[in-house]
Amino acid sequence: MTITLEHHTPQAFVDPYAADPAKTARPPAAAGQDMDHLLPPPNPSERLSTLIDPRDRHRLALHAALTAAGIPPRPEDRDAIDQLSTLPSGINTTLQRWLSHTASH
């Protein structure tokens, strides 16, 4: 017995997060218009006033330090990173320094 699955859009089956190029395509630039420009600097008065919990800040910083050192965290590393994030700020800073030293050599 053979079951045949019919999909009208094979891309949706392969990659459910794929964007539809027709919907995301940008209009062509006008002739002579320079498309490479810098974004304006951020306006400090428009900055959100939410504070990040130190544990979350440590976790994000550790993720960034590991990635910059060429050691991208894997999903199974989450528990270890969460435990390291609970350590005091001084220890977290030391871990980041060690990782940045490793990345520079």
C-alpha positions in Angstrom: 0.0 0.0 0.0 1.4 3.4 -1.0 0.3 6.7 0.5 0.7 9.8 -1.7 0.8 13.1 -0.1 -0.3 16.1 -2.2 1.2 19.5 -1.4 0.2 22.5 -3.5 3.4 24.3 -2.3 6.3 22.0 -1.9 8.4 24.8 -0.3 5.9 25.0 2.6 6.5 21.3 3.3 10.3 21.6 3.1 10.7 24.9 4.9 7.6 26.2 6.8 9.5 29.5 7.6 10.4 30.3 4.1 9.2 33.8 3.0 7.2 34.2 -0.2 9.6 36.2 -2.5 6.6 37.9 -4.2 5.5 39.4 -0.9 9.0 40.3 0.5 10.5 41.6 -2.7 11.5 45.3 -2.7 10.7 47.6 -5.6 13.7 48.3 -7.8 15.7 51.5 -7.0 15.2 54.5 -9.2 18.0 55.2 -11.7 20.9 57.0 -10.1 19.6 56.5 -6.5 22.3 55.3 -4.1 20.9 52.4 -2.0 23.8 52.1 0.3 23.3 54.6 3.2 23.9 54.6 6.9 21.1 54.4 9.4 20.6 57.5 11.6 22.1 57.1 15.1 19.6 55.9 17.8 17.7 58.5 19.7 18.3 57.9 23.5 14.9 59.5 24.3 13.2 56.7 22.3 15.0 53.9 24.2 12.8 51.5 26.1 13.1 51.8 29.8 12.9 48.1 30.6 15.6 46.6 32.8 17.1 43.2 32.0 17.5 40.8 34.9 21.3 40.3 35.7 20.9 36.6 35.1 19.5 37.2 31.6 22.2 39.8 30.9 24.9 37.2 32.0 23.3 34.5 29.9 23.2 36.8 26.8 26.8 38.0 27.4 28.0 34.4 27.8 26.2 33.3 24.6 27.9 36.2 22.7 31.3 35.5 24.2 31.1 31.8 23.3 30.0 32.6 19.8 32.8 35.2 19.4 35.3 32.6 20.6 34.2 30.2 17.8 32.2 28.0 20.2 28.6 28.5 19.3 26.3 27.2 22.0 24.4 24.1 21.2 20.9 23.4 22.5 22.2 20.8 24.9 24.5 23.5 26.5 21.5 25.4 27.8 21.5 23.9 31.3 25.2 24.7 31.7 24.8 28.2 30.5 21.8 28.8 32.7 23.8 27.5 35.7 26.8 29.7 34.8 24.5 32.7 34.4 23.5 32.5 38.1 27.0 33.1 39.2 28.0 36.6 40.5 28.9 39.3 38.0 32.6 39.2 38.7 32.7 35.5 37.9 30.7 36.0 34.7 33.1 38.8 33.7 36.1 36.5 34.3 34.5 33.8 32.1 33.9 36.3 29.3 37.5 37.6 29.6 38.9 34.0 29.4 36.8 33.3 26.3 37.8 36.6 24.6 41.5 35.8 25.3 41.0 32.3 23.8 39.4 33.8 20.7 42.2 36.3 20.2 44.9 33.5 20.2 
